[in-house]
Amino acid sequence: MAPWLTVIGIGEDGFKGLGKNARHALLRAAKIFGGQRHLDLLPSCIRGERQPWPSPFSLDVLLSHRGEPVCVLASGDPMFFGVGATLARQLPATEMLTLPAPSSCSLAAARMGWPLQDVVTLSVVARPIAALSAQLFSGVRLLVLSNDGRSPATLAALLRKCGFGPSRMSVLEHLGGETERRIDGIAHDWSDPTIADLNVIAIDCIAEPNTPRLSRLAGLPDSAFQHDGQLTKRDVRAITLARLAPVPGELLWDVGAGCGSIGIEWMRAHPSCRAIAIEADDGRQTLIEHNRDALGVPGLQLVRGSAPQALTGLERPDAIFIGGGVTREGMLEQCWSALKPGGRLIANAVTLQSEMTLMNWRERYGGELTRIHIAQAQPLGDFDTWRQALPITLLDVTKPFDA
């Protein structure tokens, strides 16, 4: 069956910039969906009924015309943070033909002289701008799709807050059109000029000399988190996350999350990693909300409640970390039941009672027990000595596929 839906990328140069296939599709279309700005770019010879997207946005009306010759107009490359990607989740590839134009980021990279494969591309269109914090490293170049004309100033403020005030910013408006314009500046003294809503921000990231190094690898400094003392310390956190082994697209339950450090570092491992933090204490819930934004993972989901009761109804995870409360009735059993086959369960214990619980669990379900001893050099009078932290017992068990 030939595709009934044609998704057409259109640039600032409008109808005259479209190829032959795109023009023929528009001439044949019974209905044409798109933003009003895109629809206004079409000449009068296009006879199909023009339908602006509803507000709030919905695909229901479009999908009700399934099987009819329908076109959708979108900016640039519809599969790059665009409506094409949304439609591809609703329709099989055989029903949809996509005819892209150069994406705004392709045009921006060309104007900046930046090889596109060396650039990190992001979008803040209807997305939290805090997510950019996880991408800020000296020497990294970012291309950011703006939400509107206020986005550059908001992003400049974020760069200053994160210690990247010296970063060079270029705002590129109306790329590919007759009114194309470029505005250059430094985040430190961004003057907040009037900027068109259609813009891309190019950022050459430069950190201030004393800005902390926040690697994407596990084991951020403890000082990177706001906490009340209930924090899985840096070295134990790195060992724990190595056992959890984050993989793109997987979901973690961080049970008894404290300040959320395990879930946050899990999500920093890859943009598609997801985490749910379960925490009963009001103060720590506030700390989680602060830390997830400050460290660039605003998508971390916070469940306010006490495990195991608060676990009911949550999406099944690929991995579970239990930082405390393993002795609570039903805690390990409910986590194990919810864990997907092949998933990893990591639990840390400090007390003799919780350690005994993990030992008994290992007798039933297998896995590995590891004792972690960490000592730090600290002053003792005029000399230094080793100060031993409380030892940690770590259970690492993988759920069989036939369980």
Wavefront OBJ file of the C-alpha trace (Angstrom):
o trace
v 0.000 0.000 0.000
v 1.362 3.415 -0.968
v 1.742 5.868 1.952
v -1.365 7.974 2.483
v 0.470 10.541 4.627
v 3.306 12.742 3.360
v 5.250 14.735 5.944
v 7.026 17.639 4.275
v 9.829 19.691 5.729
v 9.575 23.314 4.643
v 12.160 26.017 5.187
v 12.067 29.784 5.522
v 12.186 30.001 1.707
v 8.713 28.476 1.573
v 7.093 26.676 -1.362
v 9.778 27.698 -3.858
v 12.380 25.790 -1.850
v 10.489 22.477 -2.028
v 11.489 19.643 -4.333
v 9.319 18.127 -7.055
v 8.010 15.245 -4.921
v 6.936 17.578 -2.132
v 5.148 19.917 -4.551
v 3.311 17.051 -6.240
v 2.210 15.661 -2.865
v 0.783 19.048 -1.873
v -1.049 19.386 -5.188
v -2.666 15.941 -4.678
v -3.504 16.347 -0.996
v -7.124 16.549 0.112
v -6.092 18.005 3.476
v -2.931 19.761 4.649
v -2.101 20.028 8.352
v 0.501 22.331 9.885
v 1.145 25.423 11.917
v -0.510 28.562 10.610
v 2.907 29.991 9.698
v 3.628 26.992 7.493
v 0.202 26.961 5.880
v 0.571 30.657 4.989
v 3.674 29.800 2.935
v 1.578 27.840 0.402
v 0.474 29.509 -2.856
v -3.138 29.668 -4.001
v -2.624 26.845 -6.523
v -2.611 24.394 -3.600
v -6.297 23.495 -3.344
v -6.277 21.040 -0.426
v -8.131 22.067 2.734
v -5.708 23.730 5.156
v -6.104 22.727 8.791
v -4.013 24.395 11.526
v -3.008 22.175 14.429
v -5.523 22.295 17.270
v -4.624 23.805 20.618
v -3.793 21.903 22.723
v -1.889 19.911 20.116
v -3.483 16.626 19.091
v -3.137 14.162 16.214
v -6.694 12.839 16.554
v -8.191 14.842 13.684
v -5.293 13.971 11.381
v -5.512 10.259 12.169
v -9.253 10.295 11.537
v -8.411 10.827 7.831
v -6.294 7.689 7.645
v -6.255 6.371 4.083
v -6.952 9.737 2.430
v -4.189 11.722 0.673
v -2.997 13.983 3.503
v 0.074 16.204 3.898
v 1.699 17.592 7.019
v 3.981 20.634 6.938
v 6.799 20.975 9.470
v 9.918 23.071 9.897
v 13.118 21.725 8.332
v 13.603 18.026 9.069
v 10.331 16.699 10.586
v 12.182 13.729 12.132
v 14.505 16.003 14.125
v 12.597 16.962 17.306
v 9.583 17.471 15.037
v 6.082 16.230 14.320
v 7.473 13.482 12.087
v 8.997 11.805 15.128
v 5.627 12.033 16.924
v 3.790 10.549 13.952
v 6.334 7.733 13.610
v 5.319 6.554 17.072
v 1.693 6.343 15.932
v 1.975 4.946 12.408
v 3.939 2.172 10.680
v 6.647 3.374 8.293
v 4.717 1.945 5.320
v 1.916 4.506 5.801
v 4.098 7.608 5.981
v 6.492 9.245 3.522
v 8.815 11.901 4.949
v 10.432 14.498 2.679
v 12.829 16.505 4.861
v 14.415 19.881 4.248
v 17.723 20.820 5.926
v 17.180 20.952 9.693
v 17.734 24.188 11.568
v 20.736 22.593 13.269
v 22.228 21.602 9.893
v 21.896 25.207 8.758
v 23.266 26.534 12.052
v 26.296 24.222 11.901
v 26.949 25.406 8.345
v 26.785 29.070 9.401
v 29.072 28.474 12.388
v 31.524 26.301 10.457
v 31.090 23.485 12.981
v 31.184 19.829 11.825
v 27.731 18.592 12.778
v 29.001 15.188 13.967
v 31.106 16.969 16.624
v 28.214 19.018 18.024
v 25.697 18.129 20.759
v 22.182 18.994 19.588
v 19.432 19.693 22.101
v 15.934 21.110 22.244
v 14.239 23.248 24.886
v 10.976 23.419 22.942
v 8.419 22.654 25.671
v 11.239 20.945 27.619
v 12.937 21.939 30.910
v 15.993 24.084 30.231
v 17.667 22.542 33.304
v 18.464 19.463 31.199
v 21.262 21.440 29.546
v 23.241 21.419 32.795
v 24.284 17.807 32.148
v 25.855 18.803 28.805
v 28.108 21.617 30.019
v 31.807 20.827 29.655
v 34.659 23.054 28.478
v 35.310 22.575 24.787
v 31.855 21.147 24.034
v 29.804 22.867 21.350
v 26.020 22.888 21.651
v 23.253 23.679 19.188
v 20.024 24.351 21.058
v 16.568 24.645 19.492
v 14.901 27.555 21.293
v 11.402 27.553 22.654
v 10.953 31.256 21.870
v 12.743 34.599 21.805
v 13.284 34.547 25.575
v 15.254 31.287 25.496
v 18.702 32.846 24.803
v 18.546 35.071 27.891
v 17.292 32.176 30.037
v 20.095 29.985 28.765
v 22.705 32.693 29.357
v 21.541 32.894 32.980
v 21.857 29.101 33.316
v 25.402 29.220 31.917
v 26.369 31.876 34.463
v 24.805 29.911 37.308
v 26.667 26.728 36.328
v 30.049 28.457 36.079
v 30.124 28.746 32.279
v 29.773 32.527 32.006
v 32.737 32.882 29.568
v 30.930 30.706 26.994
v 30.433 32.255 23.548
v 26.838 32.398 22.310
v 25.491 32.973 18.809
v 21.765 33.258 18.178
v 20.714 32.519 14.593
v 17.254 33.726 13.532
v 15.118 32.703 10.543
v 17.781 30.399 9.116
v 17.537 30.009 5.353
v 15.203 32.958 4.905
v 15.482 36.524 3.640
v 15.460 37.913 7.205
v 18.190 35.601 8.532
v 20.254 37.262 11.291
v 23.067 36.316 13.682
v 23.638 37.846 17.131
v 26.906 37.088 18.959
v 27.780 37.584 22.608
v 29.193 36.158 25.843
v 26.967 34.542 28.484
v 28.566 36.697 31.223
v 27.280 39.951 29.726
v 24.454 38.821 27.470
v 22.495 42.008 26.769
v 19.132 40.321 26.115
v 18.390 41.879 22.708
v 15.026 41.434 21.055
v 15.129 38.058 19.308
v 12.667 36.331 17.013
v 10.881 33.263 18.342
v 12.372 31.138 15.531
v 16.005 30.814 16.542
v 18.800 28.366 17.253
v 21.456 29.037 19.913
v 25.039 27.991 19.215
v 27.171 27.722 22.374
v 30.925 27.239 22.594
v 31.188 26.093 26.220
v 33.973 27.632 28.314
v 34.109 27.061 32.078
v 35.376 29.499 34.672
v 38.668 28.352 36.273
v 37.101 27.128 39.532
v 34.009 25.450 38.060
v 33.701 21.876 39.455
v 34.342 19.039 37.026
v 31.101 17.046 36.929
v 31.885 13.969 34.841
v 29.161 11.851 33.251
v 30.862 8.801 34.801
v 29.675 7.549 38.188
v 31.108 9.085 41.328
v 30.337 12.804 41.424
v 31.858 14.648 44.395
v 29.608 14.609 47.458
v 29.672 18.414 47.301
v 27.757 18.270 43.998
v 24.633 17.305 45.973
v 22.654 19.154 48.599
v 21.983 16.624 51.360
v 21.216 16.223 55.046
v 23.849 13.540 55.622
v 21.722 10.765 54.110
v 23.900 10.404 51.043
v 25.489 7.362 49.421
v 29.078 8.594 49.547
v 31.130 9.074 46.425
v 33.244 5.894 46.408
v 30.371 3.625 47.464
v 28.145 5.348 44.903
v 30.641 4.664 42.118
v 30.873 0.977 43.095
v 27.087 0.702 43.357
v 26.460 2.283 39.954
v 29.079 0.038 38.358
v 27.044 -2.935 39.607
v 23.752 -1.362 38.489
v 25.318 -0.947 35.016
v 23.067 1.716 33.388
v 22.115 0.924 29.784
v 20.368 3.402 27.415
v 16.589 3.345 27.742
v 16.458 1.447 31.036
v 14.460 2.393 34.138
v 15.823 2.406 37.701
v 13.954 2.432 40.999
v 15.960 4.358 43.604
v 14.223 3.130 46.764
v 14.753 5.239 49.871
v 16.402 7.799 47.629
v 17.727 10.213 50.270
v 18.966 13.152 48.199
v 18.516 11.187 44.956
v 22.204 10.709 44.168
v 21.946 7.177 42.718
v 18.967 7.948 40.474
v 20.537 11.214 39.305
v 23.839 9.605 38.358
v 21.969 6.750 36.646
v 20.176 9.308 34.426
v 23.374 11.253 33.726
v 24.892 8.072 32.247
v 22.777 8.464 29.075
v 20.011 10.885 28.011
v 17.518 8.028 27.569
v 18.074 6.489 31.025
v 15.097 7.000 33.354
v 14.749 6.806 37.121
v 12.050 6.889 39.779
v 13.113 8.101 43.229
v 10.959 6.902 46.139
v 11.346 9.019 49.274
v 9.057 9.542 52.290
v 10.833 12.444 54.038
v 9.563 15.908 53.034
v 12.937 17.588 53.451
v 14.733 15.020 51.313
v 12.061 15.293 48.656
v 12.966 18.983 48.371
v 16.646 18.064 48.112
v 15.892 15.609 45.287
v 13.986 18.289 43.374
v 16.907 20.706 43.724
v 19.592 18.159 42.836
v 17.843 16.762 39.769
v 17.601 20.241 38.213
v 21.070 21.390 39.279
v 22.659 18.261 37.801
v 20.721 18.287 34.545
v 18.138 15.498 34.930
v 14.811 17.297 35.557
v 12.984 14.251 34.201
v 13.727 12.172 37.290
v 10.329 11.122 38.684
v 9.770 11.636 42.410
v 7.324 9.392 44.251
v 6.427 10.798 47.662
v 5.895 7.886 49.975
v 7.414 5.064 51.956
v 8.496 1.792 50.359
v 7.331 -0.876 49.937
v 3.787 0.579 50.011
v 4.673 3.375 47.563
v 5.964 0.901 44.976
v 2.511 -0.387 44.050
v 1.492 0.504 40.512
v 4.868 1.857 39.367
v 6.278 0.906 35.967
v 8.368 -2.272 36.206
v 12.072 -1.428 36.440
v 15.165 -2.831 34.752
v 17.213 -2.248 37.903
v 16.546 -1.460 41.565
v 18.751 0.152 44.192
v 17.729 -0.133 47.843
v 19.787 2.251 49.942
v 17.990 1.585 53.219
v 15.031 -0.190 54.727
v 15.848 -3.719 53.574
v 14.547 -5.072 56.906
v 11.037 -3.654 56.337
v 8.451 -6.351 55.895
v 7.923 -7.157 52.219
v 10.567 -4.727 50.922
v 12.847 -7.189 49.152
v 9.967 -9.441 48.119
v 7.992 -6.648 46.451
v 11.068 -5.243 44.695
v 12.044 -8.695 43.439
v 8.522 -9.363 42.177
v 8.408 -6.067 40.255
v 11.904 -6.384 38.758
v 11.958 -7.417 35.092
v 13.586 -10.758 34.232
v 17.283 -10.160 33.676
v 17.149 -7.055 35.889
v 19.659 -6.172 38.583
v 18.880 -5.625 42.261
v 21.540 -3.888 44.373
v 21.003 -3.356 48.095
v 23.364 -1.724 50.599
v 23.424 -2.542 54.306
v 25.219 -0.972 57.264
v 23.639 -2.549 60.353
v 24.006 -6.169 61.468
v 20.267 -6.700 61.090
v 20.146 -5.447 57.501
v 23.297 -7.393 56.664
v 21.698 -10.584 57.993
v 18.625 -9.896 55.837
v 20.832 -9.682 52.749
v 22.667 -12.870 53.700
v 19.377 -14.736 54.062
v 18.152 -13.377 50.739
v 21.335 -14.550 49.038
v 20.769 -18.058 50.402
v 17.382 -18.140 48.634
v 18.086 -16.284 45.383
v 21.856 -16.281 44.890
v 23.919 -13.273 43.928
v 27.108 -11.811 45.356
v 27.838 -10.195 48.693
v 30.657 -7.651 48.817
v 32.041 -5.854 51.870
v 33.286 -2.321 51.161
v 35.799 -0.710 53.509
v 36.846 2.877 52.827
v 39.239 4.969 54.896
v 40.357 8.574 54.446
v 43.498 10.279 55.713
v 42.623 12.809 58.405
v 44.640 14.830 60.939
v 45.623 13.301 64.302
v 47.423 15.971 66.282
v 50.517 16.932 64.316
v 50.225 13.832 62.163
v 47.702 12.087 59.921
v 45.939 8.771 60.288
v 43.323 6.694 58.530
v 39.693 7.260 59.582
v 37.588 4.240 58.687
v 34.035 4.858 57.479
v 31.334 2.375 58.438
v 31.723 -0.750 56.280
v 29.038 -1.354 53.662
v 27.702 -4.772 52.697
v 26.463 -4.822 49.111
v 24.145 -7.445 47.638
v 24.268 -7.791 43.839
v 21.752 -10.228 42.351
v 20.367 -10.645 38.817
v 16.843 -11.976 38.322
v 16.767 -15.093 36.124
v 14.826 -14.855 32.865
v 12.703 -17.835 33.889
v 11.767 -16.330 37.292
l 1 2 3 4 5 6 7 8 9 10 11 12 13 14 15 16 17 18 19 20 21 22 23 24 25 26 27 28 29 30 31 32 33 34 35 36 37 38 39 40 41 42 43 44 45 46 47 48 49 50 51 52 53 54 55 56 57 58 59 60 61 62 63 64 65 66 67 68 69 70 71 72 73 74 75 76 77 78 79 80 81 82 83 84 85 86 87 88 89 90 91 92 93 94 95 96 97 98 99 100 101 102 103 104 105 106 107 108 109 110 111 112 113 114 115 116 117 118 119 120 121 122 123 124 125 126 127 128 129 130 131 132 133 134 135 136 137 138 139 140 141 142 143 144 145 146 147 148 149 150 151 152 153 154 155 156 157 158 159 160 161 162 163 164 165 166 167 168 169 170 171 172 173 174 175 176 177 178 179 180 181 182 183 184 185 186 187 188 189 190 191 192 193 194 195 196 197 198 199 200 201 202 203 204 205 206 207 208 209 210 211 212 213 214 215 216 217 218 219 220 221 222 223 224 225 226 227 228 229 230 231 232 233 234 235 236 237 238 239 240 241 242 243 244 245 246 247 248 249 250 251 252 253 254 255 256 257 258 259 260 261 262 263 264 265 266 267 268 269 270 271 272 273 274 275 276 277 278 279 280 281 282 283 284 285 286 287 288 289 290 291 292 293 294 295 296 297 298 299 300 301 302 303 304 305 306 307 308 309 310 311 312 313 314 315 316 317 318 319 320 321 322 323 324 325 326 327 328 329 330 331 332 333 334 335 336 337 338 339 340 341 342 343 344 345 346 347 348 349 350 351 352 353 354 355 356 357 358 359 360 361 362 363 364 365 366 367 368 369 370 371 372 373 374 375 376 377 378 379 380 381 382 383 384 385 386 387 388 389 390 391 392 393 394 395 396 397 398 399 400 401 402 403
